[in-house]
Amino acid sequence: MEQPALFTIFGGTGDLAKRKLYPSLFRLFRKGNLNEHFAVIGTARRPWSDDYYRDIVKETIQSFDPTDAEADAFASHFYYLSHNVNDTNHYDELRELSVKLDEQYQLQENRIYYLAMAPQFFGTIVQHLSSQKILTEQGFNRLVIEKPFGFDYDSANQLNQEIRKVFPEQNIFRIDHYLGKEMIQNIAVIRFANNIFESLWNNRYIDNVQITFSEALGVEERGGYYEESGALKDMVQNHILQVVSLLAMEVPTSFSDQAIRLEKVKVLEAIRRYSPEEVKNNFVRGQYDTGKLDGHDFLPYRQEENVAEDSSTETFVAGKFLIDNFRWSGVPFYVRTGKRMTEKGTRINIVFKQVPVNVFHFDNEESAQPELQQNVLTIYIQPTEGFSLILNGKEIGQGFETDPVKLDFRHSCEVTGNSPEAYEKLLLDALNGDGTNFSHWDEVANSWEIVDRIRQTWDQETPDFPNYTAGTMGPQAAFDLLSENEHYWIWQP
Ligand code: BG6
């Protein structure tokens, strides 16, 4: 069933719109979720014509091999408006075009405003949407916002207040594109649809949890943004803390956005707020130096475009979160993320406790039996999708030597290739008014509180950067962090 709506994309000429939004809208069009009754207004400063804009949109969908007729039919729904977000008159033009398209495509006054541009403009745009009466009375008015949502708790709070003057919380869809990923959504299913896991999902049986988001890419052409953000704000404040909350939350009473949100927020509230001393003991930062990866020599971060020669920005973070509640007390949640690491890989390792006594350990044997392997459940988020479980089995032959066995399931390339892209799912959710896979303000606020403490402590000292070679899994300190607790990173590519 098609849900009629007008999409207004602020930042319509930008990289995100071209790489993610237009291809995702096309996939929805192909599947019939968008059909006759939709229109897209792209706005940005550049003076493009509708025809030029449509050509660009068509270029962005070439990888789907559309026929000319199909590409034309899709692109004919796109309109371009040159727009200066600070100029009130431009909003009047936007209102007129919106009303016209509403009638032309019978959109029932349903509007989605997508802010795919620099966050300093969010407040102005939202205020003008209201003051220039662009918001409609009959249909829905939903705001989709890209990260970063603020740069610390105070700025996020201020931004939130500005937005909330115009949009109620249930109409604000804060994007965290990880929440649209297939295997992130699978976390809830693995946990709540499998009794073997959920009954063991606590500090009696789980030893530690490890979350790795590694990237082989460097900072690319985003030096300007990244210098201000660093890995902590770029990845930990949003994606990683969202994953921690999904892994650690209690079973929601129903699978509704409100019930899930309630449980996620409780986890974020229970994450220990570290003192400066605790930050130093539990979090490490890194910055990549020159190095080799797949035969290429890479520049150190400090020589990347738009990066200061003496930059103190971290391109790597590893840390340990502690969740002070009944279920998780004492279980470290280790996280690490960085640029220019060994390979692109997002995975979660749930490491179970050892059996209390290893009855297969025979003291009188000549060849000492190795320690039993800990059971590990791994959830592969990307690039491959699936899960594996390490169990101990008996080695074939005389005696009772044990041998770890890996049960491994991966979606086939065909399935992965055809599974909806994160942005496609999230756009459809926003169209359907389903906020489950978006970040609620309470989640954002708690995440900033946690991250601000780390940032503030770090800002007191100049780090000794660079401290890891490009193409490695980060500085030595990230390994020491675990070995201090007699743990080690399960994933060591
Ligand atoms: C973004 C970050 O949110 O996520 C980028 O700003 C990062 O720095 C990206 O590269 C990673 O996303 P994905 O989907 O490629 O794993």
Residues whose N, C-alpha, C, O or C-beta is under 5 A from the ligand:
A	BS01	BG6	D234
